[in-house]
């Protein structure tokens, strides 16, 4: 029975066409960092790589100023516009390295100022006890980050990690809804629901077979999409390097207070997104039973998942809408919002970190979904 349910899902041609279309979008060029793959850049990278001192940052500033003055002179002598980006590969590589080092220095200063501000809040007499406790919690997390920002080559990691938050989230969600919306609804459209209901144990076995087949589909889809993405990123930007450096070296996570390396975050993000995919799958299965129509299931699922994303894009900042956005399937699926900044919620008078609370809430929702699927399927009435 399980094999039969898997066969029903995996033989839908529309899934393969949609999957191939998404792969085509992933293959589209999105800007190359060829300068970073040159021997000149690699030589400079080896020279500057690692945590940065104030002396090194000042040196990078001086060298950048000299390089820009040299470029301006060359442009003036050639009777061209001033300030044109360096033409030679060597100058382009140097410019890229110096700018990156200087930016890292600015981030280091911002990080230290943030810790100082939190220290003041934690012990400032005008702060409430709860605000002081929250500030101290964040300060202690930041204290665990020892020299989190430096100069590293994280282009491949950055693009791969960002895929989880952007295209990966969208593609997975669409394919899950498209693949699972007909799972229960098709029984009614194919006029076999009454046959299943009439059997003594058929409903229970079929329900669990459909759930396990759906989980299998999600697992295969998830692994395939991310493996293909990793191969594409390597072909575009080269091999993965500097995966053991702190997460804060990725621009999207510069404000993250969590002590994670890049590869640790990537592994964690994959795990959370797989969990979110399964939870979305359970939601779709439940709606498939209720609506008894695959197309209706598709639109209702898309509305539930997509509405908070729309609210975020519109910049609506009402408290209720913010909570809807933060505690949504989309936010769990994107993962980034769980760790890119420090967010706490007050629960029974105690500050609770947002990622822990969000995952706990959706584990509860998923458990209820499983029970509702089983109960609804066993007790459904067949209307001819």
C-alpha positions in Angstrom: 0.0 0.0 0.0 2.9 2.4 0.8 4.5 1.6 -2.5 1.2 2.3 -4.3 0.9 5.7 -2.6 4.5 6.5 -3.5 3.8 5.5 -7.1 0.8 7.9 -7.2 2.9 10.8 -6.1 6.1 10.2 -8.0 4.4 9.5 -11.4 2.8 13.0 -11.6 4.3 14.6 -14.7 3.5 18.1 -13.5 6.0 17.7 -10.6 8.9 16.8 -12.9 8.1 19.7 -15.3 7.9 22.2 -12.4 11.1 20.8 -10.9 13.0 21.1 -14.2 11.7 24.7 -14.6 13.0 25.6 -11.1 16.4 24.0 -11.9 16.5 26.2 -15.1 16.0 29.3 -12.9 18.8 28.1 -10.6 21.2 27.8 -13.6 20.6 31.4 -14.8 23.7 33.6 -14.4 23.4 35.9 -11.3 26.8 37.6 -11.4 30.1 36.0 -11.2 33.0 36.6 -8.9 35.7 35.6 -11.4 38.2 38.1 -10.0 38.2 36.0 -6.8 39.3 32.9 -8.7 42.4 34.5 -10.1 45.9 33.7 -8.8 46.4 37.4 -8.0 43.4 37.5 -5.7 44.3 34.2 -4.1 47.8 35.5 -3.3 46.4 38.6 -1.6 43.7 36.5 0.1 46.4 34.3 1.7 48.2 37.4 2.9 45.2 39.1 4.6 43.1 36.1 5.6 42.1 35.7 9.2 41.1 38.0 12.2 42.1 41.6 11.6 44.1 44.0 13.9 43.7 47.7 13.9 47.1 48.0 12.2 46.0 45.8 9.3 42.8 47.8 8.9 44.7 51.1 8.8 47.2 49.6 6.3 44.3 48.5 4.0 42.9 52.1 4.2 46.2 53.5 3.2 46.7 51.1 0.3 43.2 51.7 -1.0 43.8 55.4 -1.0 47.0 55.0 -2.9 45.4 52.6 -5.4 42.5 55.0 -6.0 44.9 58.0 -6.5 46.9 55.9 -9.0 43.7 54.9 -10.9 42.6 58.6 -11.0 46.0 59.6 -12.4 45.9 56.9 -15.1 42.4 57.9 -16.1 43.4 61.6 -16.3 46.4 60.8 -18.4 44.3 58.7 -20.7 41.8 61.6 -20.9 39.0 59.5 -19.5 36.6 59.9 -16.6 38.1 60.0 -13.1 37.3 57.4 -10.6 36.8 54.6 -13.1 37.2 51.1 -11.5 40.7 49.6 -12.0 41.2 47.9 -15.3 44.1 45.6 -14.6 43.4 42.2 -12.9 46.0 43.0 -10.3 44.4 46.3 -9.4 40.9 44.9 -9.3 42.0 42.1 -7.0 43.8 44.5 -4.7 40.8 46.9 -4.7 38.4 44.0 -3.8 40.6 42.8 -0.9 41.2 46.3 0.6 37.5 47.2 0.5 36.6 43.9 2.1 39.2 44.4 4.9 38.0 47.9 5.6 34.3 46.8 5.7 35.3 44.0 8.1 37.0 46.6 10.3 33.8 48.7 10.4 31.8 45.6 11.3 34.3 44.9 14.1 33.9 48.4 15.5 30.1 48.1 15.3 30.2 44.8 17.1 32.3 46.2 20.0 30.0 49.2 20.3 27.0 46.9 20.5 28.5 44.9 23.4 29.3 48.1 25.2 25.8 49.4 24.8 24.3 46.1 26.1 26.7 46.2 29.1 25.3 49.6 30.0 21.7 48.5 29.6 22.2 45.4 31.7 23.5 47.4 34.6 21.8 50.8 34.1 19.6 51.7 37.1 16.9 53.2 34.8 16.2 50.0 33.0 13.4 47.7 34.2 14.4 44.3 35.6 13.1 42.5 32.6 14.9 44.8 30.1 18.1 44.4 32.0 17.7 40.6 32.0 17.1 40.6 28.2 20.2 42.9 27.6 22.3 40.6 29.8 21.1 37.6 27.9 22.2 39.1 24.6 25.5 40.4 26.1 26.4 36.9 27.3 25.7 35.4 23.9 28.0 38.0 22.3 30.7 37.3 24.9 30.9 33.8 23.6 31.9 35.1 20.2 35.7 35.5 20.2 36.9 37.7 17.3 33.8 36.7 15.2 34.6 39.0 12.2 37.7 38.9 9.9 38.6 38.7 6.3 37.6 35.4 4.7 36.5 34.0 1.3 32.9 33.1 1.9 31.3 33.7 -1.5 30.4 30.1 -2.2 29.1 29.6 1.3 27.1 32.9 1.2 25.3 32.0 -2.0 24.6 28.4 -0.9 23.3 29.5 2.5 21.1 32.3 0.9 19.5 29.7 -1.3 17.7 28.3 1.8 16.2 31.6 2.6 15.2 32.6 -1.0 14.7 30.2 -3.9 15.0 27.1 -1.8 12.1 28.2 0.4 9.9 29.1 -2.6 10.7 26.0 -4.7 10.2 23.6 -1.9 6.9 25.1 -0.8 5.4 25.1 -4.3 6.5 21.5 -5.0 5.3 20.2 -1.7 1.9 21.8 -2.1 1.7 20.7 -5.8 2.7 17.1 -5.0 0.6 16.6 -1.9 -2.6 18.5 -2.6 -4.2 15.6 -4.5 -3.1 12.9 -2.0 -6.5 12.6 -0.3 -8.6 14.8 -2.6 -8.0 12.4 -5.5 -10.0 9.7 -3.8 -13.1 11.8 -4.2 -12.4 12.9 -7.8 -11.6 9.3 -8.8 -14.7 7.9 -6.9 -12.8 5.5 -4.8 -13.4 7.1 -1.4 -16.5 5.1 -0.7 -14.7 1.8 -1.4 -12.0 2.7 1.2 -14.4 3.8 3.8 -16.4 0.5 3.5 -13.4 -1.6 4.5 -12.9 -2.4 8.2 -9.2 -1.4 8.5 -8.7 0.3 5.1 -9.0 3.8 6.3 -6.3 3.5 9.0 -3.8 1.7 6.8 -4.4 4.0 3.8 -4.1 7.1 6.0 -0.7 6.1 7.3 0.5 4.9 3.9 -0.3 8.3 2.5 1.5 10.1 5.3 4.6 8.0 5.0 4.6 8.2 1.2 4.3 12.0 1.5 7.2 12.1 3.9 9.3 10.1 1.4 8.4 12.5 -1.4 9.4 15.5 0.7 12.7 13.8 1.7 13.6 12.9 -1.9 12.6 16.4 -3.1 14.6 18.1 -0.4 17.8 16.2 -0.9 17.6 16.5 -4.7 17.1 20.2 -4.7 19.9 21.0 -2.2 22.4 18.6 -3.8 21.8 20.2 -7.2 22.1 23.7 -5.7 25.5 22.8 -4.1 26.8 21.5 -7.4 25.6 24.7 -9.2 27.2 27.0 -6.5 30.6 25.2 -6.8 30.5 25.5 -10.6 29.8 29.2 -10.3 32.1 30.3 -7.4 34.5 27.5 -6.8 35.0 25.1 -3.9 33.8 25.7 -0.3 36.5 27.4 1.9 36.4 29.0 5.3 33.4 27.1 6.5 34.8 26.8 10.0 34.9 30.6 10.6 32.1 32.3 12.6 28.7 32.8 11.0 29.0 36.6 11.4 31.4 36.7 8.5 28.4 36.2 6.2 26.8 39.6 5.5 23.3 38.4 6.1 24.2 37.3 9.6 26.4 40.1 10.8 24.0 40.8 13.7 23.5 37.2 14.7 24.3 36.7 18.4 24.8 32.9 18.1 28.1 31.2 18.4 28.0 29.1 15.2 30.4 28.5 12.4 29.2 28.8 8.8 29.0 25.0 8.2 27.3 24.5 11.6 24.6 27.0 10.6 24.2 25.4 7.2 23.7 22.0 8.7 21.3 23.4 11.3 19.4 25.4 8.6 19.0 22.3 6.4 17.6 20.3 9.4 15.1 23.1 10.3 14.0 23.5 6.7 13.5 19.8 6.3 11.4 19.8 9.5 9.4 22.8 8.2 8.9 21.0 4.9 7.4 18.0 6.7 5.1 20.4 8.7 3.9 22.1 5.6 3.3 18.6 4.1 1.1 17.7 7.1 -0.8 20.9 6.7 -1.4 20.2 3.0 -2.6 16.7 3.7 -5.1 17.9 6.3 -6.5 20.5 3.9 -6.6 17.8 1.2 -9.0 15.8 3.4 -11.2 18.7 4.3 -11.5 20.4 0.9 -11.7 17.1 -1.2 -10.4 19.1 -4.1 -6.8 19.4 -5.1 -7.0 22.8 -6.6 -8.7 24.3 -3.6 -6.2 22.7 -1.3 -3.4 24.2 -3.4 -4.8 27.8 -3.1 -5.7 27.6 0.6 -2.2 26.2 1.4 -0.6 28.9 -0.7 -2.7 31.6 1.1 -1.8 30.3 4.6 1.9 30.2 3.8 2.2 33.2 1.5 0.1 35.8 3.3 2.7 36.4 6.1 5.3 36.8 3.4 3.1 39.4 1.6 2.7 41.3 4.9 6.4 41.4 5.4 7.0 42.7 1.8 4.4 45.4 2.3 6.2 46.5 5.5 3.1 46.3 7.7 4.3 46.8 11.3 1.2 46.4 13.4 1.9 44.1 16.4 -0.6 41.5 15.4 0.7 41.3 11.9 4.2 41.1 13.1 3.3 38.1 15.3 1.6 36.5 12.3 4.7 36.9 10.3 7.1 35.7 13.0 5.0 32.7 13.8 4.3 31.4 10.3 5.3 28.4 8.2 7.2 30.7 5.9 9.4 32.1 8.7 10.2 28.6 9.9 10.9 27.5 6.3 13.2 30.4 5.6 15.3 29.7 8.8 17.3 32.9 8.4 15.0 35.0 10.7 15.6 32.5 13.6 19.3 33.3 14.0 20.1 36.5 12.1 19.3 38.7 15.1 18.5 38.6 18.8 14.7 38.3 19.4 13.1 37.2 22.7 9.4 36.8 23.7 8.1 37.1 27.3 6.5 33.9 28.4 5.3 33.5 32.0 7.5 36.5 32.9 10.7 35.0 31.5 12.5 35.9 28.2 12.4 33.0 25.8 14.6 33.0 22.7 12.5 33.2 19.5 13.9 30.2 17.6 13.2 27.9 20.6 9.7 29.2 20.9 8.9 29.0 17.2 10.1 25.4 16.8 8.2 24.4 19.9 5.0 26.0 18.6 5.2 24.2 15.2 6.1 20.9 16.8 2.8 21.2 18.7 1.0 22.2 15.5 2.5 19.3 13.6 1.4 16.8 16.3 -2.1 18.2 16.2 -2.1 17.9 12.4 -1.2 14.2 12.5 -4.1 13.6 15.0 -6.5 15.6 12.9 -5.6 13.8 9.7 -6.2 10.5 11.3 -9.4 11.5 13.0 -10.8 13.4 10.0 -10.0 10.6 7.6 -11.6 7.9 9.8 -14.7 9.9 10.4 -15.3 11.5 7.0 -18.6 11.1 5.3 -18.9 10.2 1.7 -21.3 12.2 -0.4 -22.0 10.9 -3.9 
